[in-house]
């Protein structure tokens, strides 16, 4: 990964070459003004600004100016390395002394020694074995105790004067930087300022403190004593960092997100949707550069993982809430079904309860309620009925799925769980199939490689693309789909309310394809092109009924004249010939029953002597009824045969019995044969 492609890190900049806020010159000027201060009695300087506004970066820019004068040593004391008030007191002076020895052990030896002894006198617990020179002291603990007691008798003024005298010999002041004060505990903040106050009058020491004024003033306020007044007595010169211009924050957001998105192959990014989501959801949640980095860091892994599978604009909207408003994000997780479900606009079932859930979300959002409203409008439009009475239907749900939006429950689950739900796994196959529609040969080849158990869901998912089917490929693609009906196995574990069958699943997609052809003449031409390519009688009749005028079935996609012509031509043909592929017939009984109904008294029963044909007739007459007891979760299944239809097609029960006997001789004692023989014996299912 190149430097430009590396993920952003929430660290302060180290030099002016990384300055994107244009603060380098201001920092240099402020550092120059600090250098010119009269430090003979010590100076305390503050760099003030809210958390995340770049105080550490500003100090680093100031240090660049200090470093132009090698005579000015800059010492950094990090209070975060020490926990508790006692440790801060114990190591404050020793750490500064140690840093001075590192800078120039000879030049600052007297000052370092004086600070060590001054710190010892102030704090009786001055032995911390893990900090450099302190280890030697700990090793000679008995000697230290004697020396400490001797020094203690001299009093702190003696050592303070020694330190002050040594400091007066310096040509340039020492700059002591203490950063991140506002991130300490309240007690630790108070101790830091006590320590600074204790040594603020040392000559030639400039304390450069970085903190959030509001946080520190709160911490220093005690028993009616104003924290602001306390602070003003200590800090003589301060610089308040200006607010970061909104346009710079925007440019930084784009600059940090671009490399992430660029690194994702086939990334899904809707630039038209981005502007609304950015201004209404993302930008209002970002207040400083640290927020920019936090969002970029947090979103990076998600985008790299899901960016080619889920709309990135939606990801950024939810990542913004997850990072900056986790309480709202938790509500989205909790109410994910409510936010994505399609509801009948004319049904008021549970509407009050669901409206109350949305209202609760908005109330919990508080000042960010408007952001949540915008999120619902831009990412979860299905729930707009609860915020502005706008209703979206099933077509939009299909569009959301097609566009990989988090407004569809499958993609929201994928984002929340990082594991593709089963419905989404099948939709991925649907998507691949759709991309191959422009080439019917490739389309057929791809579906031919799909496992039979996966075909139904794969084909069903194609409904999501109903407005984008390639018109020129519709005849060929429709034929491919219709010829696959027989290959889709019937699901053994359908629920009581699952009415879908393979022919309905395929038929819904083909119907949408034909409707995509707006001109009736072109549509009729497409139907004429499809029919000769359908291999099974069952499939041919299914298409004829779909495009025609049969009550309850037909969708009137062709003229009445053409519908009648197709119907008559089909039945003339099957009255004189048998199916060339009886093994692939999935509704053969319906075909011949319809023939018998149309011919009426003129119908002459067809002689079925091919076991494959008999099996197809019996199988297509088999159905399963499901029932469930009032006090039971168990769904009972009972197979039935359309016995009356079979008798009518075969001509009488004797001919049907002969056909069943033929099938037994071929197939043996199969469940289908056994069921047919039960009917022959007079058994009929109960009607309870």
C-alpha positions as CSV (number, residue, x, y, z in Angstrom):
1,X,0.0,0.0,0.0
2,X,1.5,3.3,-1.0
3,X,1.7,6.2,1.4
4,X,-1.2,8.0,-0.3
5,X,-3.3,4.9,0.0
6,X,-2.6,4.1,3.6
7,X,-5.5,4.6,5.9
8,X,-5.7,7.8,7.8
9,X,-4.5,7.8,11.4
10,X,-5.8,10.1,14.1
11,X,-2.4,11.5,15.0
12,X,-1.3,15.2,15.1
13,X,0.8,16.4,12.2
14,X,4.5,16.7,12.9
15,X,5.6,19.4,10.5
16,X,4.4,22.2,8.4
17,X,4.5,20.1,5.2
18,X,1.5,18.3,6.5
19,X,-0.4,21.4,7.4
20,X,-3.8,21.4,5.6
21,X,-5.4,24.1,7.8
22,X,-3.0,26.9,6.9
23,X,-1.9,27.2,10.5
24,X,1.9,26.9,10.1
25,X,2.5,30.6,9.6
26,X,0.3,31.5,12.6
27,X,2.0,28.9,14.7
28,X,5.4,30.3,13.8
29,X,4.4,33.8,14.6
30,X,3.0,32.8,17.9
31,X,6.2,30.8,18.7
32,X,8.2,33.9,17.8
33,X,6.2,36.0,20.2
34,X,6.7,33.5,22.9
35,X,10.5,33.6,22.3
36,X,10.5,37.3,22.8
37,X,8.7,37.2,26.2
38,X,10.6,38.2,29.3
39,X,11.0,34.8,31.0
40,X,13.1,36.0,33.9
41,X,10.3,35.1,36.3
42,X,8.8,32.3,34.3
43,X,5.9,32.3,31.8
44,X,2.9,30.1,31.4
45,X,1.4,30.0,27.8
46,X,-1.8,28.3,26.8
47,X,-2.9,26.9,23.5
48,X,-6.6,26.5,23.8
49,X,-9.2,24.8,21.8
50,X,-12.0,22.1,21.9
51,X,-11.1,18.5,21.7
52,X,-10.1,17.5,18.2
53,X,-9.3,21.0,17.0
54,X,-5.6,20.5,16.4
55,X,-3.9,21.7,19.6
56,X,-1.2,19.1,19.4
57,X,-0.6,19.8,15.7
58,X,-0.4,23.5,16.5
59,X,2.3,22.9,19.2
60,X,4.3,20.7,16.8
61,X,4.2,23.6,14.3
62,X,5.4,25.9,17.1
63,X,8.3,23.5,17.9
64,X,9.5,23.9,14.4
65,X,10.1,27.6,15.1
66,X,11.7,26.9,18.5
67,X,14.1,24.4,16.8
68,X,15.5,27.2,14.6
69,X,17.3,28.3,17.8
70,X,19.2,25.3,19.1
71,X,19.8,27.1,22.3
72,X,16.1,26.7,23.3
73,X,15.5,23.2,24.6
74,X,12.0,21.9,24.3
75,X,11.0,19.3,26.9
76,X,7.7,17.3,26.7
77,X,6.0,16.0,29.8
78,X,3.3,13.5,29.1
79,X,1.0,13.2,32.1
80,X,-0.8,10.3,30.4
81,X,2.1,8.0,31.2
82,X,1.3,8.2,34.9
83,X,-1.8,7.3,36.7
84,X,-3.1,9.1,39.8
85,X,-2.2,12.3,41.5
86,X,0.6,10.8,43.6
87,X,2.5,9.5,40.5
88,X,2.2,12.9,38.8
89,X,3.7,14.6,41.8
90,X,6.5,12.0,42.1
91,X,7.7,12.1,38.6
92,X,7.0,15.6,37.3
93,X,10.4,17.1,38.3
94,X,12.4,13.9,37.7
95,X,11.1,13.6,34.2
96,X,12.0,17.2,33.4
97,X,15.4,16.6,35.0
98,X,15.9,13.4,32.9
99,X,15.0,15.2,29.7
100,X,17.5,18.0,30.5
101,X,20.2,15.5,30.9
102,X,19.3,14.0,27.6
103,X,19.5,17.4,25.9
104,X,22.9,18.3,27.3
105,X,24.0,16.5,30.5
106,X,26.8,18.9,31.2
107,X,25.1,22.2,30.5
108,X,21.9,21.4,32.4
109,X,23.5,19.2,35.1
110,X,23.0,21.7,38.0
111,X,19.4,22.3,37.0
112,X,18.6,18.6,36.7
113,X,20.2,17.9,40.0
114,X,18.3,20.7,41.7
115,X,15.0,19.6,40.2
116,X,15.6,16.0,41.4
117,X,16.2,17.2,44.9
118,X,13.4,19.7,44.8
119,X,11.0,17.0,43.7
120,X,12.3,14.6,46.4
121,X,11.6,17.2,49.1
122,X,8.1,17.9,47.8
123,X,7.1,14.2,47.5
124,X,8.1,11.5,50.0
125,X,7.2,8.7,47.5
126,X,9.9,9.5,45.0
127,X,11.0,5.9,44.1
128,X,9.6,4.6,40.8
129,X,11.9,1.7,39.7
130,X,10.8,1.7,36.1
131,X,12.0,5.1,35.1
132,X,15.7,5.4,34.1
133,X,17.8,7.0,36.8
134,X,15.1,6.2,39.4
135,X,16.2,2.6,39.2
136,X,19.6,3.4,40.7
137,X,17.8,5.2,43.6
138,X,15.5,2.3,44.2
139,X,18.5,-0.1,44.2
140,X,20.1,2.1,47.0
141,X,16.8,2.7,48.8
142,X,18.4,2.9,52.3
143,X,20.8,5.6,51.1
144,X,18.0,7.5,49.4
145,X,16.0,7.5,52.6
146,X,18.9,9.0,54.6
147,X,19.6,11.6,51.9
148,X,15.9,12.4,51.5
149,X,15.6,13.0,55.3
150,X,18.7,15.2,55.3
151,X,17.4,17.2,52.4
152,X,14.0,17.4,53.9
153,X,15.5,19.2,56.9
154,X,17.0,21.9,54.6
155,X,13.5,22.7,53.3
156,X,12.2,23.2,49.8
157,X,13.4,26.8,49.6
158,X,17.1,25.8,49.6
159,X,16.7,23.6,46.5
160,X,14.3,26.0,44.8
161,X,17.0,28.7,45.1
162,X,19.6,26.3,43.7
163,X,17.4,25.5,40.7
164,X,16.5,29.2,40.2
165,X,20.2,30.2,40.4
166,X,21.1,27.6,37.8
167,X,18.3,28.6,35.5
168,X,19.4,32.3,35.6
169,X,22.6,31.2,34.0
170,X,20.8,30.2,30.8
171,X,20.9,32.5,27.7
172,X,17.6,31.0,26.4
173,X,14.6,29.7,28.3
174,X,13.6,26.1,28.6
175,X,10.2,25.3,27.0
176,X,8.2,22.6,28.9
177,X,5.3,21.3,26.8
178,X,2.3,19.6,28.6
179,X,-0.3,18.4,26.1
180,X,-3.7,16.6,26.4
181,X,-4.4,18.1,29.8
182,X,-8.1,18.2,29.1
183,X,-8.2,14.4,28.7
184,X,-7.0,13.8,32.3
185,X,-9.3,13.1,35.2
186,X,-10.5,16.1,37.2
187,X,-8.1,15.4,40.1
188,X,-5.2,15.0,37.7
189,X,-6.0,18.3,35.9
190,X,-5.9,20.0,39.3
191,X,-2.5,18.4,40.2
192,X,-1.0,19.4,36.9
193,X,-1.9,23.1,37.5
194,X,-0.7,22.9,41.1
195,X,2.6,21.7,39.9
196,X,2.8,24.4,37.2
197,X,1.9,27.1,39.7
198,X,4.5,25.7,42.1
199,X,7.2,26.2,39.5
200,X,5.7,29.0,37.3
201,X,8.0,31.6,38.9
202,X,11.2,29.7,38.1
203,X,13.3,31.9,35.8
204,X,13.8,30.9,32.2
205,X,11.1,28.3,32.1
206,X,8.2,28.6,29.7
207,X,5.3,26.3,30.2
208,X,3.4,25.6,27.0
209,X,0.1,24.0,28.0
210,X,-2.5,22.7,25.6
211,X,-6.1,22.2,26.8
212,X,-9.8,22.8,26.3
213,X,-10.6,25.9,28.3
214,X,-14.2,24.8,29.2
215,X,-13.0,21.3,30.4
216,X,-10.2,22.7,32.5
217,X,-12.3,25.6,34.0
218,X,-14.8,23.0,35.1
219,X,-12.1,20.9,36.7
220,X,-10.6,23.8,38.5
221,X,-13.8,25.2,39.9
222,X,-14.1,24.1,43.5
223,X,-16.1,25.3,46.5
224,X,-17.3,28.4,44.9
225,X,-13.9,29.4,43.5
226,X,-14.1,30.1,39.8
227,X,-12.0,27.9,37.6
228,X,-11.7,30.7,35.1
229,X,-10.3,33.1,37.7
230,X,-7.8,30.4,38.9
231,X,-6.7,29.8,35.3
232,X,-6.3,33.5,34.6
233,X,-3.8,33.7,37.6
234,X,-1.7,31.0,36.1
235,X,-1.8,31.4,32.3
236,X,-0.3,34.8,31.3
237,X,-0.6,34.4,27.5
238,X,-3.0,32.2,25.5
239,X,-3.9,31.5,21.9
240,X,-7.4,30.3,21.1
241,X,-7.4,28.1,18.0
242,X,-9.9,29.4,15.6
243,X,-12.8,27.1,14.4
244,X,-11.9,25.0,11.4
245,X,-13.6,26.5,8.3
246,X,-16.4,24.2,7.1
247,X,-15.0,24.1,3.6
248,X,-11.7,22.7,4.9
249,X,-13.5,20.0,6.8
250,X,-15.4,19.1,3.7
251,X,-12.2,18.9,1.6
252,X,-10.6,16.7,4.3
253,X,-13.6,14.4,4.4
254,X,-13.4,13.9,0.6
255,X,-9.6,13.6,0.7
256,X,-9.7,10.9,3.4
257,X,-12.5,8.9,1.8
258,X,-11.4,9.0,-1.8
259,X,-8.4,6.6,-1.3
260,X,-10.7,4.1,0.6
261,X,-13.3,4.1,-2.2
262,X,-10.6,4.0,-4.9
263,X,-9.2,0.9,-3.4
264,X,-12.4,-1.1,-3.8
265,X,-12.9,-3.0,-7.1
266,X,-16.3,-2.5,-8.6
267,X,-17.3,-0.1,-5.8
268,X,-20.9,0.8,-5.6
269,X,-21.1,4.6,-5.2
270,X,-24.2,6.6,-6.2
271,X,-22.8,10.1,-6.7
272,X,-26.3,11.6,-7.1
273,X,-27.4,10.2,-3.7
274,X,-24.1,11.2,-2.0
275,X,-24.7,15.0,-2.0
276,X,-28.0,14.7,-0.1
277,X,-26.7,12.2,2.4
278,X,-23.5,14.1,2.9
279,X,-25.2,17.5,3.6
280,X,-28.1,16.1,5.6
281,X,-26.5,13.2,7.6
282,X,-22.7,13.1,7.5
283,X,-21.6,16.7,7.6
284,X,-23.8,17.8,10.5
285,X,-22.1,15.1,12.7
286,X,-18.6,16.2,12.0
287,X,-17.1,19.1,14.0
288,X,-13.3,18.8,13.6
289,X,-10.5,17.1,11.9
290,X,-10.4,14.3,14.5
291,X,-14.0,13.5,13.6
292,X,-13.0,13.3,10.0
293,X,-10.2,10.8,10.8
294,X,-12.5,8.8,13.1
295,X,-15.1,8.4,10.4
296,X,-12.5,7.5,7.7
297,X,-10.9,4.9,10.0
298,X,-14.1,3.4,11.1
299,X,-15.7,3.3,7.6
300,X,-12.5,2.0,5.9
301,X,-12.9,-1.7,7.0
302,X,-16.6,-1.7,6.2
303,X,-16.2,-0.1,2.8
304,X,-13.3,-2.4,1.9
305,X,-15.4,-5.4,2.9
306,X,-18.8,-4.5,1.5
307,X,-18.1,-1.6,-0.9
308,X,-18.6,-3.8,-3.9
309,X,-21.7,-5.3,-2.5
310,X,-23.5,-2.5,-0.7
311,X,-24.1,1.1,-1.7
312,X,-21.2,3.1,-0.1
313,X,-23.4,6.2,0.4
314,X,-25.6,4.2,2.7
315,X,-22.7,2.7,4.5
316,X,-21.2,6.2,5.2
317,X,-24.6,7.4,6.5
318,X,-24.8,4.6,9.0
319,X,-21.1,4.6,9.9
320,X,-21.5,8.3,10.8
321,X,-24.2,7.5,13.2
322,X,-22.4,4.4,14.6
323,X,-19.3,6.5,15.3
324,X,-20.8,9.8,16.5
325,X,-24.3,8.9,17.7
326,X,-24.1,5.3,18.8
327,X,-27.4,5.6,20.7
328,X,-29.2,6.4,17.4
329,X,-27.4,3.5,15.7
330,X,-28.6,1.1,18.4
331,X,-32.2,2.2,17.7
332,X,-31.7,1.5,14.0
333,X,-30.4,-2.0,14.9
334,X,-33.4,-2.5,17.2
335,X,-36.0,-1.4,14.6
336,X,-34.4,-2.7,11.4
337,X,-37.5,-4.6,10.3
338,X,-39.7,-1.6,10.9
339,X,-37.4,0.6,8.8
340,X,-37.3,-1.7,5.8
341,X,-40.6,-3.5,5.6
342,X,-43.2,-2.8,2.9
343,X,-46.7,-2.2,4.3
344,X,-50.1,-1.8,2.8
345,X,-50.9,1.9,2.9
346,X,-54.6,1.1,3.3
347,X,-54.1,-1.2,6.3
348,X,-53.9,0.3,9.8
349,X,-52.9,-3.0,11.5
350,X,-50.3,-2.2,14.2
351,X,-49.8,1.2,12.7
352,X,-50.2,3.0,16.0
353,X,-47.6,0.7,17.6
354,X,-45.1,1.2,14.9
355,X,-45.7,4.9,14.7
356,X,-44.9,5.0,18.5
357,X,-41.6,3.1,17.8
358,X,-40.5,5.7,15.3
359,X,-41.6,8.6,17.5
360,X,-39.6,7.1,20.3
361,X,-36.5,6.9,18.0
362,X,-36.9,10.6,17.1
363,X,-37.3,11.5,20.8
364,X,-34.2,9.7,21.8
365,X,-32.3,11.4,19.0
366,X,-32.9,14.7,20.7
367,X,-31.2,17.6,18.9
368,X,-30.3,15.1,16.1
369,X,-33.9,14.3,15.3
370,X,-33.6,16.1,12.0
371,X,-30.6,14.1,11.1
372,X,-32.6,10.9,11.8
373,X,-35.5,12.2,9.7
374,X,-33.1,12.8,6.8
375,X,-31.6,9.3,7.3
376,X,-35.0,7.8,7.0
377,X,-35.8,9.8,3.9
378,X,-32.5,9.0,2.2
379,X,-31.7,5.5,3.3
380,X,-34.9,4.0,4.7
381,X,-37.7,5.5,2.6
382,X,-40.0,2.6,3.4
383,X,-40.4,4.2,6.9
384,X,-41.2,7.6,5.5
385,X,-44.9,6.9,6.1
386,X,-44.2,7.5,9.8
387,X,-42.4,10.8,9.4
388,X,-44.1,12.5,6.4
389,X,-46.9,10.2,5.3
390,X,-45.1,9.2,2.1
391,X,-45.8,5.6,1.1
392,X,-43.5,3.3,-0.9
393,X,-44.7,-0.1,-2.3
394,X,-43.3,-3.4,-3.3
395,X,-41.8,-2.0,-6.5
396,X,-39.5,0.2,-4.5
397,X,-38.4,-2.8,-2.3
398,X,-37.3,-4.5,-5.5
399,X,-35.5,-1.4,-6.6
400,X,-33.7,-1.1,-3.2
401,X,-32.6,-4.7,-3.6
402,X,-31.5,-4.3,-7.1
403,X,-29.4,-1.2,-6.2
404,X,-27.9,-2.9,-3.1
405,X,-29.4,-0.3,-0.7
406,X,-29.5,-0.7,3.0
407,X,-33.2,0.1,2.7
408,X,-33.7,-3.6,1.9
409,X,-33.5,-5.9,4.9
410,X,-31.1,-8.3,3.2
411,X,-28.5,-5.7,2.7
412,X,-29.1,-4.1,6.1
413,X,-28.6,-7.5,7.7
414,X,-25.4,-7.9,5.7
415,X,-24.1,-4.6,6.9
416,X,-25.1,-5.2,10.5
417,X,-23.9,-8.8,10.7
418,X,-21.2,-8.8,8.0
419,X,-22.5,-12.2,6.9
420,X,-24.7,-12.5,3.9
421,X,-28.2,-13.7,4.7
422,X,-29.4,-16.7,2.7
423,X,-31.8,-14.4,0.7
424,X,-28.9,-12.2,-0.2
425,X,-26.7,-15.1,-1.3
426,X,-29.3,-16.2,-3.7
427,X,-29.8,-12.6,-4.9
428,X,-26.1,-12.4,-5.8
429,X,-26.8,-15.3,-8.2
430,X,-29.8,-13.4,-9.6
431,X,-27.5,-10.4,-10.1
432,X,-25.0,-12.4,-12.0
433,X,-27.8,-13.9,-14.1
434,X,-29.1,-10.4,-14.9
435,X,-25.7,-9.2,-16.1
436,X,-25.7,-12.1,-18.6
437,X,-29.1,-11.4,-20.0
438,X,-27.7,-9.4,-22.9
439,X,-26.2,-12.6,-24.2
440,X,-28.9,-15.3,-24.0
441,X,-26.4,-18.1,-24.6
442,X,-24.3,-17.0,-21.6
443,X,-27.5,-16.5,-19.6
444,X,-28.6,-20.1,-20.4
445,X,-25.2,-21.4,-19.6
446,X,-25.0,-19.7,-16.2
447,X,-28.4,-20.9,-15.1
448,X,-27.5,-24.3,-16.3
449,X,-24.7,-24.3,-13.7
450,X,-26.9,-23.3,-10.8
451,X,-27.8,-26.1,-8.5
452,X,-31.5,-27.1,-9.0
453,X,-32.3,-26.3,-5.4
454,X,-31.1,-22.7,-6.0
455,X,-32.9,-22.1,-9.2
456,X,-36.2,-20.9,-7.7
457,X,-34.6,-18.2,-5.6
458,X,-32.2,-17.2,-8.4
459,X,-35.0,-16.7,-10.9
460,X,-37.2,-15.0,-8.4
461,X,-34.5,-12.4,-7.7
462,X,-34.7,-11.3,-11.4
463,X,-38.0,-9.5,-10.6
464,X,-35.9,-6.7,-9.0
465,X,-34.7,-5.8,-12.5
466,X,-38.1,-5.5,-14.2
467,X,-37.4,-1.9,-15.4
468,X,-34.0,-2.7,-16.8
469,X,-34.4,-5.9,-18.7
470,X,-32.6,-5.7,-22.1
471,X,-35.6,-5.6,-24.5
472,X,-33.8,-7.1,-27.4
473,X,-33.0,-10.3,-25.4
474,X,-36.5,-10.8,-23.9
475,X,-37.7,-13.5,-26.3
476,X,-34.6,-15.6,-26.0
477,X,-34.3,-15.1,-22.2
478,X,-38.0,-15.8,-21.6
479,X,-37.7,-19.1,-23.5
480,X,-34.6,-20.1,-21.4
481,X,-36.5,-19.4,-18.2
482,X,-39.7,-21.1,-19.2
483,X,-37.8,-24.2,-20.2
484,X,-36.4,-24.4,-16.7
485,X,-39.7,-24.8,-14.9
486,X,-39.4,-28.6,-14.9
487,X,-35.9,-28.4,-13.5
488,X,-37.0,-26.6,-10.4
489,X,-37.7,-29.1,-7.6
490,X,-40.7,-28.6,-5.5
491,X,-39.8,-27.5,-2.0
492,X,-40.7,-30.1,0.6
493,X,-40.8,-27.7,3.5
494,X,-43.1,-24.9,2.4
495,X,-45.1,-23.1,5.1
496,X,-48.9,-23.2,5.1
497,X,-49.0,-19.7,3.5
498,X,-46.3,-20.3,0.9
499,X,-48.3,-20.5,-2.4
500,X,-45.4,-20.2,-4.8
501,X,-44.7,-22.9,-7.3
502,X,-41.9,-23.1,-9.9
503,X,-44.3,-22.1,-12.7
504,X,-45.5,-19.1,-10.7
505,X,-42.0,-18.0,-9.9
506,X,-40.8,-18.2,-13.5
507,X,-44.1,-16.9,-14.8
508,X,-43.9,-13.7,-12.8
509,X,-40.5,-12.9,-14.2
510,X,-41.5,-13.6,-17.8
511,X,-44.7,-11.6,-17.4
512,X,-42.6,-8.6,-16.3
513,X,-40.3,-9.0,-19.2
514,X,-43.1,-9.0,-21.7
515,X,-44.7,-6.0,-20.1
516,X,-41.3,-4.2,-20.6
517,X,-42.2,-4.3,-24.3
518,X,-44.6,-1.4,-24.6
519,X,-45.8,-1.8,-28.1
520,X,-48.4,-4.5,-28.6
521,X,-47.2,-5.4,-32.1
522,X,-43.7,-5.9,-30.8
523,X,-45.0,-7.9,-27.9
524,X,-46.9,-10.2,-30.1
525,X,-43.8,-10.7,-32.2
526,X,-41.9,-11.6,-29.1
527,X,-44.6,-14.2,-28.1
528,X,-44.5,-15.8,-31.5
529,X,-40.7,-16.0,-31.2
530,X,-40.8,-17.6,-27.8
531,X,-43.5,-20.3,-28.4
532,X,-41.6,-22.5,-30.9
533,X,-38.6,-22.6,-28.5
534,X,-40.7,-24.0,-25.6
535,X,-40.1,-27.8,-25.4
536,X,-42.9,-29.0,-23.1
537,X,-46.6,-28.9,-23.7
538,X,-47.0,-27.7,-20.1
539,X,-44.8,-24.7,-20.7
540,X,-46.5,-23.8,-24.1
541,X,-49.9,-23.8,-22.5
542,X,-48.7,-21.8,-19.6
543,X,-47.4,-19.0,-21.9
544,X,-50.6,-19.0,-24.0
545,X,-52.8,-18.6,-20.9
546,X,-50.5,-15.9,-19.5
547,X,-50.6,-13.6,-22.6
548,X,-54.2,-14.4,-23.4
549,X,-57.7,-13.8,-22.0
550,X,-58.4,-16.8,-19.8
551,X,-60.3,-15.6,-16.8
552,X,-58.2,-15.4,-13.6
553,X,-55.0,-16.2,-15.5
554,X,-54.7,-14.1,-18.7
555,X,-53.0,-10.7,-18.7
556,X,-54.2,-9.6,-22.2
557,X,-50.7,-9.0,-23.5
558,X,-51.8,-9.8,-27.1
559,X,-54.9,-9.2,-29.1
560,X,-57.9,-11.4,-28.6
561,X,-57.5,-12.7,-32.2
562,X,-54.0,-13.7,-31.6
563,X,-54.8,-15.3,-28.3
564,X,-57.5,-17.4,-29.9
565,X,-55.2,-18.4,-32.8
566,X,-52.4,-19.5,-30.4
567,X,-54.9,-21.5,-28.3
568,X,-56.6,-23.3,-31.2
569,X,-53.3,-24.1,-32.9
570,X,-51.9,-25.6,-29.8
571,X,-54.8,-27.9,-29.0
572,X,-55.0,-29.1,-32.6
573,X,-51.4,-30.2,-32.3
574,X,-51.6,-32.0,-29.0
575,X,-54.8,-33.8,-30.1
576,X,-52.7,-35.5,-32.7
577,X,-49.3,-36.0,-31.1
578,X,-47.7,-36.8,-27.8
579,X,-45.2,-34.7,-25.9
580,X,-41.7,-35.2,-27.2
581,X,-40.2,-34.8,-23.7
582,X,-42.7,-36.4,-21.3
583,X,-40.1,-36.6,-18.5
584,X,-39.9,-32.8,-18.5
585,X,-43.7,-32.2,-18.4
586,X,-44.6,-30.5,-15.2
587,X,-48.4,-29.9,-15.8
588,X,-49.4,-32.5,-18.4
589,X,-52.6,-33.4,-16.7
590,X,-53.8,-29.8,-16.9
591,X,-52.9,-29.7,-20.6
592,X,-55.1,-32.8,-21.5
593,X,-57.9,-31.8,-19.1
594,X,-58.1,-28.4,-20.8
595,X,-58.2,-30.2,-24.2
596,X,-61.1,-32.5,-22.9
597,X,-63.0,-29.4,-21.6
598,X,-62.6,-27.6,-24.9
599,X,-63.7,-30.5,-27.0
600,X,-66.5,-31.6,-24.7
601,X,-68.5,-34.5,-26.0
602,X,-66.2,-34.7,-29.0
603,X,-63.2,-35.5,-26.8
604,X,-61.7,-38.9,-27.5
605,X,-59.5,-40.1,-24.7
606,X,-55.9,-40.3,-25.6
607,X,-54.1,-43.6,-25.2
608,X,-51.1,-43.2,-22.9
609,X,-48.8,-46.2,-23.2
610,X,-45.5,-44.5,-22.4
611,X,-44.6,-44.9,-18.7
612,X,-42.9,-41.5,-18.7
613,X,-46.1,-39.9,-19.9
614,X,-48.2,-41.8,-17.3
615,X,-45.9,-40.7,-14.6
616,X,-46.0,-37.1,-15.8
617,X,-49.8,-37.2,-15.7
618,X,-50.0,-38.7,-12.2
619,X,-47.3,-36.4,-10.9
620,X,-49.0,-33.2,-12.2
621,X,-52.2,-34.4,-10.6
622,X,-50.6,-34.8,-7.2
623,X,-50.9,-32.1,-4.6
624,X,-50.3,-31.8,-0.9
625,X,-52.6,-30.3,1.7
626,X,-51.2,-28.9,4.9
627,X,-53.0,-28.5,8.1
628,X,-52.1,-27.4,11.6
629,X,-53.9,-28.0,14.9
630,X,-55.0,-25.1,16.9
631,X,-52.7,-25.9,19.8
632,X,-49.8,-27.3,17.8
633,X,-46.9,-25.9,15.8
634,X,-46.7,-29.1,13.7
635,X,-47.7,-28.8,10.1
636,X,-49.2,-32.0,8.8
637,X,-49.0,-32.9,5.1
638,X,-51.3,-35.3,3.2
639,X,-50.8,-36.1,-0.5
640,X,-53.8,-36.0,-2.8
641,X,-54.5,-36.8,-6.4
642,X,-56.8,-35.0,-8.8
643,X,-58.6,-38.2,-9.4
644,X,-61.6,-36.8,-11.3
645,X,-59.3,-35.0,-13.7
646,X,-57.3,-38.2,-14.3
647,X,-60.4,-40.2,-14.9
648,X,-61.7,-37.6,-17.4
649,X,-58.4,-37.5,-19.3
650,X,-57.9,-41.2,-19.5
651,X,-61.6,-41.7,-20.4
652,X,-62.6,-44.0,-17.5
653,X,-61.2,-45.6,-14.3
654,X,-60.5,-48.9,-16.1
655,X,-58.1,-47.2,-18.5
656,X,-56.6,-45.3,-15.7
657,X,-56.1,-48.5,-13.7
658,X,-54.3,-50.1,-16.7
659,X,-52.0,-47.1,-16.9
660,X,-51.2,-47.3,-13.1
661,X,-50.4,-51.0,-13.5
662,X,-48.0,-50.1,-16.4
663,X,-46.3,-47.6,-14.2
664,X,-45.9,-50.1,-11.3
665,X,-44.3,-52.6,-13.7
666,X,-41.8,-49.9,-14.7
667,X,-41.2,-48.0,-11.4
668,X,-42.1,-50.5,-8.8
669,X,-43.6,-49.6,-5.5
670,X,-43.1,-45.8,-5.4
671,X,-45.0,-43.4,-3.2
672,X,-46.8,-42.1,-6.4
673,X,-47.9,-45.6,-7.5
674,X,-49.0,-46.4,-3.9
675,X,-51.1,-43.3,-3.7
676,X,-52.7,-44.0,-7.1
677,X,-53.5,-47.6,-6.0
678,X,-55.1,-46.3,-2.8
679,X,-57.5,-44.2,-4.9
680,X,-58.2,-47.3,-7.1
681,X,-59.1,-49.2,-3.9
682,X,-61.7,-46.5,-3.1
683,X,-59.8,-44.5,-0.5
684,X,-60.4,-40.8,-0.5
685,X,-58.8,-38.2,1.8
686,X,-60.9,-36.9,4.6
687,X,-62.4,-33.4,4.2
688,X,-61.9,-32.4,7.9
